[in-house]
Amino acid sequence: MADAKVSPDALLARLKAKERARLRIYIGAAPGVGKTYAMLREAHALRARGIDVVVGFVETYGREDTEAQLQDLETIPRAAIDYRGTTMHEMDVEAILARHPEVAVVDELAHTNVPGSGHDKRYQDVLDILDAGIHVMTAVNIQHLETLNDAVARVTGVRVRETVPDTFLDRADEVINVDVTVEELRNRLRQGKIYKPEKVEQALTNFFRKGNLSTLRELALRAVADEVGEKAASYREREGLEPALIPERVMVCMSSNALAPRVLRTGARIAGRLGAKWYAVYVETPKERPGRINAHDSEALQQNIRLAESLGATVVKVRAHRPSDGLIAFAQREGITHVIFGQSARSRWEILWRGSTLNRFLGSVRDAAVQVVPFDPSL
């Protein structure tokens, strides 16, 4: 007998969850924590139970412990791709699909493929493998998650260029944090288990500083905790259990500003922690309508919209004479509980003379938590 509390959509979600290929993601705070090693150990355990496992792609970086784990595991040869007169090697997705194992191990999730590959990014290759009904185990470092891009840049001083959208984690059935202490990781580095000897001292004084690693470790722990919370909320919905009494709704105030990505990432991170639906809201004023908005702002806006969608936002465009009017109306209509603004780059004199969108919003919407992301052109 069907549970009367379970909606048709929830029943469909149950069926799809049973039918689809499973995705397990190993997350770590930094290179060398043991993500690849853990995946390969699990591959051996599955193989011992009679499960058909292949290695789709693993990068050992010459680490002896990791290379030893590759023994006795079937590895799919890499595909050769000609690029500007040079032969490059990438994961052979077509060969994996043709081989069609039960489980594929795919390392370096954030990797950008050589031009001429089937997809730009390896995580897109993984989606193809999953769609073919093949279970996947994969690994990524926390600094490669899109919403943490700004936080990692502030902590380490390094802007990570290869990122994975956080929505990819939503597809995961399991997210596992591979964690070691900061001192243990630095010891591994000194012992030459992560980088070659000539790179060790530079790494110890830069990316592998104690403060950096402690923060990255905390980010990894939080990311996994957030994902567990979201999975629990989805489970409650599928099983017809009562949701939170007051559903949280997050609104990010999006603009054509080139600094908007930082605001969007902050909003996505907050929404993830709350397990909340979130909106990226753009107000089209008369001077920003098609045909009137300048080309630079139009292109920046489209880039911001694409980023918002990749982070899982529902993108909404509203029309109003002033940005504050559109944002206030939307927040009140949708019952928004959390709002994220970017700090204005205008001078105090301009704000005093023309008024502030934030101040108008605060004067009209009093039952929402408001966060302002600091303006920082260096990030």
Phi and psi in degrees as a GROMACS rama.xvg file:
@    title "Ramachandran Plot"
@    xaxis  label "Phi"
@    yaxis  label "Psi"
@TYPE xy
-70.7576  145.057  ALA-2
-72.5485  122.193  ASP-3
-64.4435  -21.6339  ALA-4
-78.6135  -17.9894  LYS-5
-86.3901  123.831  VAL-6
-75.0518  161.014  SER-7
-55.8077  -38.9036  PRO-8
-63.451  -39.5894  ASP-9
-67.7732  -38.1032  ALA-10
-63.5017  -41.4063  LEU-11
-63.5812  -40.2943  LEU-12
-62.1744  -37.8227  ALA-13
-61.182  -47.7777  ARG-14
-62.0018  -43.8511  LEU-15
-64.492  -38.2831  LYS-16
-63.5215  -33.9747  ALA-17
-74.7773  -32.9439  LYS-18
-83.9749  -32.9766  GLU-19
-77.6059  157.635  ARG-20
-67.3365  146.861  ALA-21
-92.0294  146.81  ARG-22
-122.767  125.004  LEU-23
-116.582  127.774  ARG-24
-115.796  126.657  ILE-25
-97.2901  123.217  TYR-26
-113.935  140.565  ILE-27
-135.795  161.61  GLY-28
-75.3416  -24.9865  ALA-29
-166.015  166.952  ALA-30
-59.029  143.13  PRO-31
95.4263  -2.04199  GLY-32
-74.966  -20.3472  VAL-33
113.448  22.8008  GLY-34
-63.5268  -50.6575  LYS-35
-64.9366  -41.7646  THR-36
-58.7087  -44.3687  TYR-37
-63.877  -40.6457  ALA-38
-61.4733  -45.4119  MET-39
-69.0302  -35.0791  LEU-40
-60.8061  -43.2891  ARG-41
-65.9769  -36.992  GLU-42
-60.9049  -42.2568  ALA-43
-63.2424  -40.3579  HIS-44
-64.6599  -40.9556  ALA-45
-65.572  -42.2095  LEU-46
-62.0688  -37.8808  ARG-47
-65.2576  -22.9713  ALA-48
-92.2049  8.70795  ARG-49
86.3935  13.5228  GLY-50
-89.9595  137.472  ILE-51
-79.1704  108.399  ASP-52
-122.04  137.664  VAL-53
-129.909  156.201  VAL-54
-94.4827  111.437  VAL-55
-77.4969  -39.6825  GLY-56
-164.854  127.291  PHE-57
-140.456  134.629  VAL-58
-109.841  115.745  GLU-59
-89.7586  -20.5433  THR-60
54.2381  29.7217  TYR-61
74.6041  10.7938  GLY-62
-77.2917  119.931  ARG-63
-61.4147  -42.6632  GLU-64
-60.6723  -41.5254  ASP-65
-69.7982  -42.15  THR-66
-61.7111  -35.4541  GLU-67
-64.6765  -32.8229  ALA-68
-71.4938  -18.1977  GLN-69
-77.0115  -16.5693  LEU-70
-62.0795  140.463  GLN-71
71.2186  3.44739  ASP-72
-103.419  134.778  LEU-73
-70.2031  128.765  GLU-74
-116.887  128.843  THR-75
-76.6072  123.628  ILE-76
-58.3043  147.519  PRO-77
-77.5209  154.363  ARG-78
-85.8933  138.064  ALA-79
-90.3577  129.22  ALA-80
-127.235  126.869  ILE-81
-80.8939  125.811  ASP-82
-140.06  113.232  TYR-83
51.0636  46.1058  ARG-84
80.4267  3.6349  GLY-85
-120.458  141.368  THR-86
-90.077  118.817  THR-87
-109.009  159.168  MET-88
-124.382  129.207  HIS-89
-128.6  168.109  GLU-90
-59.972  134.18  MET-91
-91.6841  90.0701  ASP-92
-63.0465  -43.2109  VAL-93
-61.0588  -39.0567  GLU-94
-66.4424  -37.3207  ALA-95
-64.9693  -43.9723  ILE-96
-64.3204  -39.4014  LEU-97
-67.4704  -40.146  ALA-98
-68.532  -35.9155  ARG-99
46.2715  65.1209  HIS-100
-74.1424  176.117  PRO-101
-76.3467  -37.725  GLU-102
-135.34  137.479  VAL-103
-120.425  136.946  ALA-104
-99.4603  123.208  VAL-105
-129.767  112.611  VAL-106
-90.2703  171.573  ASP-107
54.8962  58.7915  GLU-108
-58.9373  -34.5763  LEU-109
-82.5256  0.283363  ALA-110
-57.1236  139.762  HIS-111
-96.0317  124.884  THR-112
-74.3117  156.576  ASN-113
-65.0082  137.839  VAL-114
-51.9804  135.899  PRO-115
105.451  -10.1099  GLY-116
-75.986  168.397  SER-117
-63.553  -36.6876  GLY-118
-131.525  160.721  HIS-119
-71.5349  -36.3408  ASP-120
-123.519  150.267  LYS-121
-67.754  -32.3649  ARG-122
-62.9551  -27.8006  TYR-123
-69.7972  -35.8997  GLN-124
-60.9365  -41.4634  ASP-125
-61.7737  -39.732  VAL-126
-61.9649  -38.3077  LEU-127
-62.7574  -41.41  ASP-128
-64.5008  -42.7476  ILE-129
-63.7896  -42.0427  LEU-130
-61.9074  -25.2226  ASP-131
-81.901  0.888677  ALA-132
88.2188  17.6081  GLY-133
-103.112  126.254  ILE-134
-68.363  147.735  HIS-135
-131.307  137.074  VAL-136
-112.448  129.471  MET-137
-141.979  170.571  THR-138
-142.217  148.283  ALA-139
-155.335  148.609  VAL-140
-87.2297  150.064  ASN-141
-60.2407  -30.3467  ILE-142
-68.5186  -9.94979  GLN-143
-92.1378  -1.75293  HIS-144
-75.7739  133.185  LEU-145
-57.6023  -44.3155  GLU-146
-69.3958  -17.9806  THR-147
-95.9653  4.85878  LEU-148
-55.7334  -46.7161  ASN-149
-69.856  -41.2097  ASP-150
-62.4385  -42.8627  ALA-151
-65.8735  -38.9252  VAL-152
-62.5764  -38.7428  ALA-153
-67.7654  -40.8133  ARG-154
-72.6497  -48.7336  VAL-155
-98.0329  -18.2034  THR-156
77.8939  8.39652  GLY-157
-118.085  126.325  VAL-158
-88.7672  113.164  ARG-159
-75.6885  125.427  VAL-160
-91.1261  -29.3342  ARG-161
-95.4161  115.523  GLU-162
-128.879  159.911  THR-163
-119.938  130.395  VAL-164
-63.1856  140.17  PRO-165
-61.3236  -24.4489  ASP-166
-61.5048  -22.6397  THR-167
-63.2742  -33.983  PHE-168
-65.4159  -28.9977  LEU-169
-63.6698  -28.0681  ASP-170
-75.2544  -18.8293  ARG-171
-69.8414  140.667  ALA-172
-87.2675  -28.7333  ASP-173
-141.134  135.893  GLU-174
-123.641  119.65  VAL-175
-116.337  126.94  ILE-176
-90.0613  117.735  ASN-177
-93.0776  107.3  VAL-178
-120.481  137.196  ASP-179
-134.835  160.7  VAL-180
-68.6735  160.201  THR-181
-59.77  -44.3915  VAL-182
-66.2177  -39.2269  GLU-183
-62.6447  -40.7828  GLU-184
-66.1509  -41.3857  LEU-185
-66.8669  -34.0673  ARG-186
-65.2276  -40.958  ASN-187
-60.4921  -38.8557  ARG-188
-64.3548  -46.386  LEU-189
-62.1013  -32.4424  ARG-190
-81.1413  1.74021  GLN-191
77.3323  20.3591  GLY-192
-87.9804  -5.85023  LYS-193
-117.386  -54.3485  ILE-194
-122.766  166.224  TYR-195
-66.2326  152.521  LYS-196
-51.1333  -37.8932  PRO-197
-68.9458  -13.6993  GLU-198
-101.633  -6.10725  LYS-199
-64.689  -52.0973  VAL-200
-61.6125  -41.8089  GLU-201
-62.1352  -41.8011  GLN-202
-65.4986  -39.5003  ALA-203
-63.5235  -32.3555  LEU-204
-95.6436  -1.85897  THR-205
-120.68  -102.508  ASN-206
-60.8467  -36.0441  PHE-207
-91.6974  24.4546  PHE-208
-63.3601  150.687  ARG-209
-57.639  -43.0952  LYS-210
-62.6006  -42.8054  GLY-211
-60.2359  -49.9133  ASN-212
-65.2817  -37.3301  LEU-213
-62.0404  -43.1235  SER-214
-68.2486  -43.5467  THR-215
-63.5572  -36.8878  LEU-216
-63.9475  -42.1713  ARG-217
-63.4993  -41.5755  GLU-218
-61.2587  -40.8303  LEU-219
-64.4541  -44.1152  ALA-220
-62.4521  -41.826  LEU-221
-65.4793  -42.5575  ARG-222
-60.2904  -43.7949  ALA-223
-67.9317  -40.4244  VAL-224
-62.3958  -41.7586  ALA-225
-62.5571  -41.8994  ASP-226
-65.9918  -38.4022  GLU-227
-62.2345  -40.6774  VAL-228
-62.581  -42.5528  GLY-229
-66.0374  -40.2544  GLU-230
-63.9319  -38.4649  LYS-231
-63.905  -40.578  ALA-232
-64.7915  -41.2034  ALA-233
-64.4115  -39.5232  SER-234
-62.5103  -43.8455  TYR-235
-59.4794  -40.3547  ARG-236
-66.924  -44.4555  GLU-237
-63.4425  -35.8917  ARG-238
-88.8108  2.74273  GLU-239
74.6444  20.4292  GLY-240
-81.1406  158.789  LEU-241
-66.1369  130.808  GLU-242
-77.9622  -178.827  PRO-243
-57.9404  144.02  ALA-244
-61.2354  -39.5201  LEU-245
-119.276  98.7444  ILE-246
-63.881  134.954  PRO-247
-81.9702  142.161  GLU-248
-135.516  128.161  ARG-249
-111.865  136.203  VAL-250
-123.475  126.847  MET-251
-105.877  128.098  VAL-252
-84.7581  104.836  CYS-253
-98.6247  147.839  MET-254
-139.018  -176.214  SER-255
-86.7312  5.19006  SER-256
-65.0886  138.839  ASN-257
-65.8392  -17.4905  ALA-258
-89.4296  -1.45249  LEU-259
-58.8139  -32.4818  ALA-260
-53.4747  -35.846  PRO-261
-64.6643  -38.8505  ARG-262
-67.6278  -40.9557  VAL-263
-63.6264  -42.3808  LEU-264
-64.8489  -38.5862  ARG-265
-62.8041  -43.9953  THR-266
-62.9242  -41.6079  GLY-267
-63.7397  -39.1044  ALA-268
-66.1169  -42.678  ARG-269
-65.302  -44.199  ILE-270
-61.3886  -38.6993  ALA-271
-63.3648  -42.0247  GLY-272
-65.615  -34.3582  ARG-273
-85.1771  -12.4057  LEU-274
64.2963  36.6913  GLY-275
-109.41  152.975  ALA-276
-71.4262  143.067  LYS-277
-137.848  151.366  TRP-278
-120.989  139.896  TYR-279
-105.417  110.955  ALA-280
-108.308  125.629  VAL-281
-116.913  129.409  TYR-282
-99.1676  119.923  VAL-283
-91.8768  107.063  GLU-284
-86.8314  165.961  THR-285
-53.1029  -37.9853  PRO-286
-77.6375  -8.14105  LYS-287
-111.347  13.5928  GLU-288
-74.7132  157.339  ARG-289
-50.9143  134.233  PRO-290
94.7305  -18.3779  GLY-291
-115.5  -30.6078  ARG-292
-69.0684  139.945  ILE-293
-73.8525  157.293  ASN-294
-60.1836  -39.8286  ALA-295
-63.1288  -46.3539  HIS-296
-66.4293  -37.1918  ASP-297
-63.3377  -43.6583  SER-298
-66.4569  -41.6672  GLU-299
-62.0708  -39.5904  ALA-300
-63.332  -45.4394  LEU-301
-62.8314  -38.6955  GLN-302
-63.6601  -41.477  GLN-303
-66.508  -37.4151  ASN-304
-63.8338  -43.8387  ILE-305
-63.1018  -40.5316  ARG-306
-64.0423  -44.9226  LEU-307
-58.8699  -43.4967  ALA-308
-65.1071  -39.6413  GLU-309
-67.09  -25.4091  SER-310
-87.7315  -1.44291  LEU-311
98.231  12.0351  GLY-312
-80.2798  152.862  ALA-313
-91.0746  112.95  THR-314
-85.4763  128.518  VAL-315
-127.513  131.574  VAL-316
-110.459  126.697  LYS-317
-120.758  151.749  VAL-318
-107.478  134.33  ARG-319
-161.562  159.017  ALA-320
-72.0351  -32.7953  HIS-321
-125.785  142.619  ARG-322
-53.1874  -41.2345  PRO-323
-61.2091  -38.2689  SER-324
-62.3856  -44.9532  ASP-325
-66.3808  -41.123  GLY-326
-67.7358  -40.9908  LEU-327
-62.9826  -46.6315  ILE-328
-62.1335  -42.9225  ALA-329
-67.024  -45.4224  PHE-330
-60.2672  -41.5161  ALA-331
-70.7476  -38.5397  GLN-332
-68.8216  -38.6096  ARG-333
-95.1831  -1.21176  GLU-334
65.9619  42.8198  GLY-335
-64.56  134.657  ILE-336
-107.109  -21.3853  THR-337
-137.006  133.652  HIS-338
-128.32  136.278  VAL-339
-120.49  120.457  ILE-340
-108.472  154.086  PHE-341
-92.9615  141.045  GLY-342
-64.3621  136.863  GLN-343
-68.6203  141.81  SER-344
-89.2131  -0.971685  ALA-345
-74.5476  156.372  ARG-346
-73.7889  162.243  SER-347
-60.7498  -35.1989  ARG-348
-64.1789  -43.2981  TRP-349
-61.3251  -41.2859  GLU-350
-65.6412  -42.1717  ILE-351
-64.3812  -37.6958  LEU-352
-76.5606  -43.9223  TRP-353
-104.788  -10.2262  ARG-354
90.2801  164.195  GLY-355
-119.268  132.983  SER-356
-58.7085  -42.0699  THR-357
-62.4292  -46.086  LEU-358
-64.0514  -39.8322  ASN-359
-63.5714  -40.9036  ARG-360
-63.432  -47.3855  PHE-361
-62.0694  -30.7155  LEU-362
-72.934  -20.2004  GLY-363
-109.991  -30.4838  SER-364
-113.993  105.575  VAL-365
-106.521  -5.56846  ARG-366
-111.589  25.3396  ASP-367
-124.408  142.651  ALA-368
-77.4045  132.196  ALA-369
-118.059  131.326  VAL-370
-122.405  137.923  GLN-371
-113.16  120.926  VAL-372
-83.1932  121.992  VAL-373
-57.9031  143.137  PRO-374
-75.9781  123.003  PHE-375
-147.307  93.8885  ASP-376
-65.4608  -10.2977  PRO-377
-79.8617  -13.2921  SER-378
